């Protein structure tokens, strides 16, 4: 009863984001759904849910949420980017390109829109060839048809001819499919093997769904992904890339600085995306490979070399934390901190201290977490950041049964939240103070503080938080 659950929009968003980073996208989706019940039509929540749908392969709902956020705010850059990313994942590269361009015009300072334009254009060239080699004749009327509309027609044709998809799968050699599907090839082979078990295919789940339908849906999904990857980067393009890589070292030396910068930015984005999609091991491997390459480059080739090295140590540490490798994560974040201090990079020092504190708190070393976060306090750039920081330190003191100090930090957190005018963090801080007062057996003060917390909960508003505080 000492730790009362406070369910607010901010809590649900934070929990959902954390779950999504860990790869638990189904659970994260539940948090975002509940958050939207508390604050219907919140454009930021719609985008986070859209990203979650995309990671689950549900492109239709991902697109709906992205479009819903743009209906609320047509100039919402995150909505434009998410809609472009979803269209790209659907194979609708031309429309994706339109929205990447629209986003870049709106926010030229965001490099991710330029990266999106580059990858969409590359995918289109891989599909149809270089535009300069294509000549259009205007003998008949030309029309621009969305690939989504074409896919609907294809689905109608497949429904009338159910054996067509089977014929197409036979045309793909196992070697080609393995190259296209990668690790998913074993899953497809397993599902195809299950199809041969007639007794199993005739059975149903407890919910009444036929096993055959589930297996067929799985194979169909993998076939669509195979076709998408073949379209995005055909086999001939992959063979050409391997040839280029064999001659790559000499060409890398002649590479222009602008090309190197674009390549680094793209790789950094890939590393972050892999971690966000739950592929922590692959994200870690890619970051380690890139770190070795950056370390071999000169300052002339990579002007911000030291900053990048620290950033990569941070990425590796975050991936190791996601994999549960706590000691390794701690070492990586400490290397990031050393690099930041040697090169007087204040923002990087703040980031490293933040991450180190998180690792210590996760492994139960609360005093070390407190020491680390207290060192970060002078580097906090806003009252809201201080509110969060004081709250986390107070929580650690509460875990160490130092309720009096926890109460002091709760008051500091509340003061910072008041300066920012953030009701949710005012609520969190007030609850922390009340819980510390309970530990101190100052029950009359705790009751008054919980009553103030109840007022904050009504402002959020959160019925669940109100019920929790009353209980």
C-alpha positions as CSV (number, residue, x, y, z in Angstrom):
1,X,0.0,0.0,0.0
2,X,3.0,2.3,0.4
3,X,3.6,2.3,-3.4
4,X,0.3,3.3,-4.8
5,X,-0.1,2.8,-8.6
6,X,-0.6,6.1,-10.4
7,X,-1.9,5.6,-14.0
8,X,-1.6,8.8,-16.0
9,X,-1.2,9.6,-19.7
10,X,2.5,10.3,-19.2
11,X,3.0,7.1,-17.3
12,X,1.3,5.0,-20.0
13,X,3.3,6.7,-22.7
14,X,6.6,6.1,-20.9
15,X,5.7,2.5,-20.2
16,X,4.7,1.9,-23.8
17,X,7.8,3.4,-25.2
18,X,10.0,1.3,-22.8
19,X,8.2,-1.9,-23.7
20,X,8.5,-1.1,-27.4
21,X,12.2,-0.5,-27.1
22,X,12.5,-4.0,-25.4
23,X,10.7,-5.5,-28.4
24,X,7.4,-6.2,-26.5
25,X,5.3,-4.4,-29.1
26,X,2.0,-6.2,-28.2
27,X,2.2,-5.0,-24.6
28,X,3.3,-1.5,-25.7
29,X,0.3,-1.3,-28.0
30,X,-2.0,-1.9,-25.0
31,X,-0.3,1.0,-23.1
32,X,-0.8,3.4,-26.1
33,X,-4.5,2.3,-26.5
34,X,-5.1,3.1,-22.8
35,X,-3.2,6.4,-23.1
36,X,-5.5,7.4,-26.0
37,X,-8.5,6.6,-23.9
38,X,-7.3,9.2,-21.4
39,X,-6.4,11.8,-24.0
40,X,-8.2,11.0,-27.2
41,X,-6.7,12.3,-30.4
42,X,-3.3,13.2,-29.0
43,X,-1.1,13.5,-32.1
44,X,2.1,12.4,-30.3
45,X,0.5,9.2,-28.9
46,X,-1.0,8.4,-32.3
47,X,2.4,8.5,-33.8
48,X,4.0,6.3,-31.2
49,X,1.1,3.8,-31.7
50,X,1.6,4.0,-35.5
51,X,5.3,3.1,-35.0
52,X,4.2,0.2,-32.8
53,X,1.8,-1.1,-35.5
54,X,4.5,-0.8,-38.1
55,X,6.9,-2.9,-36.0
56,X,4.2,-5.5,-35.7
57,X,3.7,-5.5,-39.5
58,X,0.3,-4.0,-39.3
59,X,0.8,-1.3,-42.0
60,X,-2.9,-0.6,-42.5
61,X,-3.4,0.6,-38.9
62,X,0.0,2.3,-38.9
63,X,-1.1,4.4,-41.8
64,X,-4.5,5.2,-40.2
65,X,-2.8,6.6,-37.1
66,X,-0.3,8.6,-39.1
67,X,-3.1,10.1,-41.2
68,X,-5.2,10.8,-38.0
69,X,-2.3,12.8,-36.5
70,X,-2.1,14.9,-39.7
71,X,-5.8,15.6,-39.7
72,X,-5.3,17.2,-36.2
73,X,-2.2,19.1,-37.4
74,X,-1.4,19.2,-41.2
75,X,2.1,20.6,-40.4
76,X,3.0,17.9,-37.9
77,X,6.5,16.8,-39.1
78,X,6.5,13.5,-37.2
79,X,3.1,12.6,-38.8
80,X,4.5,13.3,-42.3
81,X,7.6,11.2,-41.6
82,X,5.6,8.3,-40.1
83,X,3.2,8.3,-43.0
84,X,6.2,8.3,-45.4
85,X,7.8,5.4,-43.5
86,X,4.6,3.4,-43.5
87,X,4.0,3.9,-47.2
88,X,7.7,2.9,-47.9
89,X,7.2,-0.3,-45.8
90,X,4.0,-1.0,-47.9
91,X,6.1,-0.8,-51.1
92,X,4.4,2.4,-52.2
93,X,7.7,4.1,-52.8
94,X,6.4,6.9,-55.0
95,X,3.8,8.2,-52.5
96,X,6.4,7.8,-49.7
97,X,8.7,10.0,-51.7
98,X,6.0,12.7,-51.9
99,X,5.7,12.8,-48.1
100,X,9.4,12.7,-47.5
101,X,9.7,15.8,-49.8
102,X,6.8,17.5,-48.1
103,X,8.4,16.9,-44.7
104,X,11.8,18.2,-45.9
105,X,10.2,21.4,-47.2
106,X,8.5,21.9,-43.8
107,X,11.6,20.9,-41.7
108,X,14.8,21.2,-43.7
109,X,16.7,20.9,-40.4
110,X,15.7,17.3,-39.9
111,X,18.1,15.1,-41.8
112,X,15.9,12.0,-41.6
113,X,13.7,13.4,-44.4
114,X,16.6,13.6,-46.8
115,X,17.6,10.1,-45.8
116,X,14.0,9.0,-46.6
117,X,14.2,10.7,-50.0
118,X,17.5,8.9,-50.8
119,X,16.2,5.5,-49.9
120,X,12.8,6.0,-51.7
121,X,14.6,7.1,-54.8
122,X,17.0,4.2,-54.7
123,X,14.1,1.8,-54.2
124,X,12.3,3.2,-57.3
125,X,15.5,3.0,-59.4
126,X,15.9,-0.6,-58.3
127,X,12.3,-1.3,-59.4
128,X,12.2,0.4,-62.7
129,X,15.8,1.3,-63.5
130,X,17.4,4.7,-64.0
131,X,14.8,7.3,-65.1
132,X,17.2,8.6,-67.8
133,X,17.0,5.1,-69.5
134,X,13.1,5.2,-69.6
135,X,11.3,6.8,-72.5
136,X,7.5,7.3,-72.2
137,X,5.4,7.6,-75.3
138,X,2.3,9.8,-75.1
139,X,0.3,7.8,-77.6
140,X,-2.3,7.0,-74.9
141,X,-3.4,8.8,-71.8
142,X,-0.9,8.2,-68.9
143,X,-2.2,7.8,-65.4
144,X,-0.5,7.6,-62.0
145,X,-1.8,4.6,-60.1
146,X,-0.9,3.9,-56.5
147,X,0.8,0.6,-55.9
148,X,-1.7,0.1,-53.1
149,X,-4.5,0.1,-55.7
150,X,-2.5,-2.4,-57.8
151,X,-2.1,-4.6,-54.8
152,X,-5.9,-4.7,-54.2
153,X,-6.4,-5.8,-57.8
154,X,-3.7,-8.5,-57.3
155,X,-5.5,-9.7,-54.2
156,X,-8.8,-10.0,-56.1
157,X,-7.1,-12.0,-58.9
158,X,-5.5,-14.3,-56.3
159,X,-8.9,-14.9,-54.7
160,X,-10.3,-16.0,-58.1
161,X,-7.1,-18.1,-58.8
162,X,-5.9,-19.6,-55.5
163,X,-3.1,-21.7,-57.2
164,X,-1.4,-18.6,-58.6
165,X,0.5,-17.8,-55.4
166,X,1.6,-21.4,-55.2
167,X,3.0,-21.2,-58.7
168,X,4.9,-18.1,-57.9
169,X,6.5,-19.6,-54.9
170,X,7.8,-22.5,-57.0
171,X,9.5,-20.1,-59.4
172,X,11.7,-18.8,-56.6
173,X,14.7,-21.1,-56.0
174,X,15.4,-22.0,-52.4
175,X,18.8,-20.2,-52.6
176,X,17.2,-17.0,-53.9
177,X,14.5,-17.1,-51.2
178,X,17.1,-17.7,-48.5
179,X,19.0,-14.7,-49.6
180,X,15.9,-12.5,-49.6
181,X,14.3,-13.7,-46.4
182,X,17.5,-14.2,-44.4
183,X,16.7,-15.6,-40.9
184,X,13.0,-15.8,-41.7
185,X,13.7,-18.5,-44.4
186,X,13.8,-21.2,-41.7
187,X,10.4,-20.0,-40.4
188,X,8.9,-20.3,-43.9
189,X,10.3,-23.7,-44.4
190,X,8.9,-24.8,-41.0
191,X,5.4,-23.5,-41.9
192,X,5.5,-25.2,-45.3
193,X,6.4,-28.5,-43.6
194,X,3.4,-28.0,-41.3
195,X,1.1,-27.8,-44.3
196,X,1.9,-31.4,-45.1
197,X,0.5,-32.6,-41.8
198,X,-3.2,-33.1,-42.8
199,X,-4.5,-34.0,-39.3
200,X,-2.9,-30.8,-37.8
201,X,-4.3,-28.6,-40.7
202,X,-7.9,-29.9,-40.0
203,X,-7.7,-29.0,-36.3
204,X,-8.7,-25.7,-34.7
205,X,-7.5,-23.5,-31.8
206,X,-9.5,-22.9,-28.6
207,X,-10.8,-19.7,-30.2
208,X,-12.1,-21.7,-33.1
209,X,-9.5,-20.5,-35.7
210,X,-8.4,-23.2,-38.1
211,X,-4.7,-24.0,-37.9
212,X,-4.5,-24.2,-41.7
213,X,-5.7,-20.5,-41.9
214,X,-3.0,-19.4,-39.4
215,X,-0.2,-21.3,-41.3
216,X,-1.4,-20.0,-44.6
217,X,-1.5,-16.4,-43.3
218,X,2.0,-16.8,-42.0
219,X,3.3,-18.1,-45.4
220,X,1.4,-15.4,-47.3
221,X,3.0,-12.7,-45.0
222,X,6.5,-14.0,-45.6
223,X,5.8,-14.2,-49.4
224,X,4.8,-10.5,-49.3
225,X,8.0,-9.6,-47.4
226,X,10.1,-11.6,-49.9
227,X,8.5,-9.8,-52.8
228,X,8.9,-6.4,-51.1
229,X,12.6,-7.0,-50.4
230,X,13.1,-8.3,-54.0
231,X,11.5,-5.1,-55.2
232,X,13.4,-2.8,-52.9
233,X,16.7,-4.4,-53.7
234,X,16.6,-7.0,-56.5
235,X,19.2,-9.8,-56.6
236,X,21.1,-8.2,-59.5
237,X,21.5,-5.2,-57.3
238,X,22.9,-7.3,-54.5
239,X,25.4,-9.1,-56.8
240,X,26.5,-5.7,-58.1
241,X,26.9,-4.5,-54.5
242,X,29.1,-7.5,-53.6
243,X,31.4,-6.6,-56.6
244,X,31.5,-3.0,-55.4
245,X,32.4,-4.1,-51.9
246,X,35.3,-6.1,-53.2
247,X,36.7,-3.0,-54.8
248,X,35.5,-0.8,-52.0
249,X,38.6,0.0,-50.0
250,X,40.3,1.9,-52.8
251,X,37.1,3.8,-53.5
252,X,36.6,4.6,-49.8
253,X,39.8,6.5,-49.8
254,X,38.6,8.6,-52.7
255,X,35.1,9.1,-51.2
256,X,33.9,12.7,-50.8
257,X,33.4,14.1,-47.3
258,X,29.7,14.7,-48.0
259,X,29.3,11.0,-49.1
260,X,31.0,9.9,-45.9
261,X,28.7,12.1,-43.8
262,X,25.6,10.7,-45.5
263,X,26.9,7.2,-45.0
264,X,27.6,7.8,-41.3
265,X,24.2,9.4,-40.7
266,X,22.4,6.5,-42.5
267,X,24.3,3.9,-40.4
268,X,23.6,5.7,-37.2
269,X,19.9,5.8,-38.1
270,X,20.0,2.0,-38.9
271,X,21.6,1.3,-35.5
272,X,18.9,3.2,-33.7
273,X,16.1,1.6,-35.8
274,X,17.4,-1.9,-35.1
275,X,17.4,-1.3,-31.4
276,X,13.9,0.3,-31.6
277,X,12.6,-2.7,-33.5
278,X,13.8,-5.1,-30.9
279,X,17.0,-6.3,-32.7
280,X,19.4,-5.4,-30.0
281,X,22.0,-8.0,-30.9
282,X,22.2,-6.8,-34.6
283,X,22.2,-3.2,-33.5
284,X,25.1,-3.9,-31.2
285,X,27.1,-5.7,-33.9
286,X,26.5,-3.0,-36.4
287,X,27.6,-0.3,-33.9
288,X,30.7,-2.2,-33.1
289,X,31.7,-2.6,-36.7
290,X,31.1,1.1,-37.4
291,X,33.1,2.0,-34.3
292,X,36.1,0.1,-35.6
293,X,35.8,1.8,-39.0
294,X,35.4,5.3,-37.4
295,X,38.5,4.7,-35.2
296,X,40.6,4.0,-38.4
297,X,39.4,7.2,-40.1
298,X,41.3,10.5,-39.9
299,X,40.1,13.8,-38.5
300,X,40.0,15.2,-42.0
301,X,37.6,12.4,-43.2
302,X,35.4,12.6,-40.1
303,X,35.6,16.0,-38.5
304,X,33.4,15.1,-35.5
305,X,35.2,11.8,-35.0
306,X,35.5,11.9,-31.2
307,X,31.8,12.8,-30.8
308,X,30.8,9.9,-33.0
309,X,33.0,7.5,-31.1
310,X,31.3,8.4,-27.8
311,X,27.8,8.2,-29.5
312,X,28.6,4.7,-30.7
313,X,29.7,3.6,-27.2
314,X,26.4,4.9,-26.0
315,X,24.5,2.9,-28.7
316,X,26.4,-0.2,-27.8
317,X,25.6,0.3,-24.1
318,X,21.9,0.8,-24.8
319,X,21.8,-2.4,-26.9
320,X,23.7,-4.4,-24.2
321,X,21.2,-3.1,-21.6
322,X,18.3,-4.3,-23.8
323,X,20.0,-7.7,-23.9
324,X,20.4,-7.8,-20.2
325,X,24.2,-7.5,-20.3
326,X,24.4,-5.1,-17.4
327,X,28.2,-5.1,-16.7
328,X,29.0,-4.7,-20.4
329,X,26.4,-1.9,-20.7
330,X,28.0,-0.1,-17.7
331,X,31.5,-0.4,-19.3
332,X,30.3,1.0,-22.6
333,X,28.5,4.0,-21.0
334,X,31.6,4.7,-18.9
335,X,33.7,4.7,-22.1
336,X,31.2,7.2,-23.5
337,X,31.6,9.3,-20.4
338,X,35.5,9.2,-20.6
339,X,35.4,10.2,-24.3
340,X,33.0,13.1,-23.6
341,X,35.1,14.4,-20.7
342,X,38.3,14.2,-22.7
343,X,36.8,16.2,-25.5
344,X,34.8,18.6,-23.3
345,X,31.4,17.5,-24.9
346,X,28.9,18.7,-22.2
347,X,25.8,17.2,-23.8
348,X,27.5,13.9,-24.2
349,X,28.6,14.0,-20.5
350,X,25.0,14.5,-19.5
351,X,23.8,11.7,-21.7
352,X,26.4,9.3,-20.4
353,X,25.7,10.1,-16.7
354,X,22.0,9.6,-17.4
355,X,22.6,6.1,-18.9
356,X,25.0,5.1,-16.2
357,X,22.5,6.0,-13.5
358,X,19.8,3.9,-15.3
359,X,22.1,0.9,-15.3
360,X,22.9,1.2,-11.6
361,X,19.2,1.6,-10.7
362,X,18.3,-1.5,-12.9
363,X,20.8,-3.7,-11.0
364,X,19.8,-2.4,-7.6
365,X,22.9,-0.3,-6.9
366,X,20.8,2.7,-5.8
367,X,23.6,4.7,-4.0
368,X,25.8,4.6,-7.2
369,X,22.7,5.7,-9.2
370,X,22.2,8.6,-6.8
371,X,25.8,9.6,-7.0
372,X,25.8,9.5,-10.8
373,X,22.5,11.5,-11.2
374,X,23.6,14.1,-8.6
375,X,26.6,14.7,-10.8
376,X,24.2,15.3,-13.7
377,X,22.1,17.9,-11.9
378,X,24.2,21.0,-12.9
379,X,24.0,19.8,-16.6
380,X,20.2,19.7,-16.7
381,X,18.9,22.1,-19.3
382,X,15.3,22.6,-18.2
383,X,13.1,22.6,-15.2
384,X,11.3,19.6,-16.6
385,X,14.6,17.6,-16.8
386,X,15.3,18.6,-13.2
387,X,11.8,17.5,-12.1
388,X,12.5,14.0,-13.6
389,X,16.0,13.9,-12.2
390,X,15.0,14.8,-8.6
391,X,12.1,12.4,-8.8
392,X,14.4,9.5,-9.8
393,X,17.0,10.3,-7.1
394,X,14.1,10.5,-4.5
395,X,12.9,7.1,-5.6
396,X,16.3,5.6,-5.1
397,X,16.5,7.1,-1.6
398,X,13.1,5.6,-0.8
399,X,14.4,2.2,-1.9
400,X,17.3,2.7,0.5
401,X,14.8,3.5,3.4
402,X,16.1,7.1,3.6
403,X,12.6,8.5,3.6
404,X,13.6,12.0,4.9
405,X,16.0,12.6,2.0
406,X,13.5,11.1,-0.4
407,X,11.0,13.7,0.9
408,X,13.4,16.5,0.3
409,X,14.0,15.4,-3.3
410,X,10.3,15.0,-3.8
411,X,9.9,18.6,-2.8
412,X,12.6,19.7,-5.2
413,X,11.0,17.7,-8.0
414,X,7.6,19.4,-7.2
415,X,9.2,22.8,-7.3
416,X,10.8,22.2,-10.7
417,X,7.5,20.8,-12.1
418,X,5.7,23.9,-10.8
419,X,8.3,26.1,-12.6
420,X,7.6,24.2,-15.8
421,X,3.8,24.1,-15.2
422,X,3.7,20.4,-15.9
423,X,0.7,18.8,-14.0
424,X,1.8,15.2,-14.6
425,X,5.2,15.7,-13.0
426,X,3.6,17.7,-10.2
427,X,1.4,14.6,-9.6
428,X,4.4,12.2,-9.6
429,X,6.4,14.4,-7.2
430,X,3.5,14.9,-4.8
431,X,2.9,11.2,-4.6
432,X,6.6,10.6,-3.9
433,X,6.5,13.2,-1.0
434,X,3.3,11.5,0.4
435,X,4.9,8.0,0.2
436,X,8.0,9.3,2.0
437,X,5.8,10.8,4.7
438,X,4.1,7.4,5.1
439,X,7.5,5.8,5.6
440,X,8.3,8.4,8.2
441,X,4.9,7.6,9.9
442,X,3.8,11.2,9.5
443,X,0.3,10.1,8.7
444,X,-1.5,13.4,9.0
445,X,0.9,15.1,6.6
446,X,0.7,12.1,4.3
447,X,-3.1,12.4,4.1
448,X,-2.9,16.1,3.3
449,X,-0.3,15.5,0.6
450,X,-2.3,12.6,-1.0
451,X,-5.3,15.0,-1.1
452,X,-3.2,17.5,-3.0
453,X,-2.1,14.6,-5.3
454,X,-5.8,13.8,-5.8
455,X,-6.4,17.4,-7.0
456,X,-3.6,17.0,-9.5
457,X,-5.0,13.6,-10.7
458,X,-8.3,15.4,-11.4
459,X,-6.5,18.0,-13.5
460,X,-4.7,15.4,-15.7
461,X,-7.4,13.9,-15.7
462,X,-7.0,10.3,-14.7
463,X,-9.8,8.3,-13.1
464,X,-7.4,5.4,-12.4
465,X,-4.9,7.7,-10.6
466,X,-7.8,9.2,-8.5
467,X,-9.0,5.8,-7.5
468,X,-5.5,4.7,-6.6
469,X,-4.8,7.8,-4.4
470,X,-8.2,7.4,-2.6
471,X,-7.5,3.8,-1.9
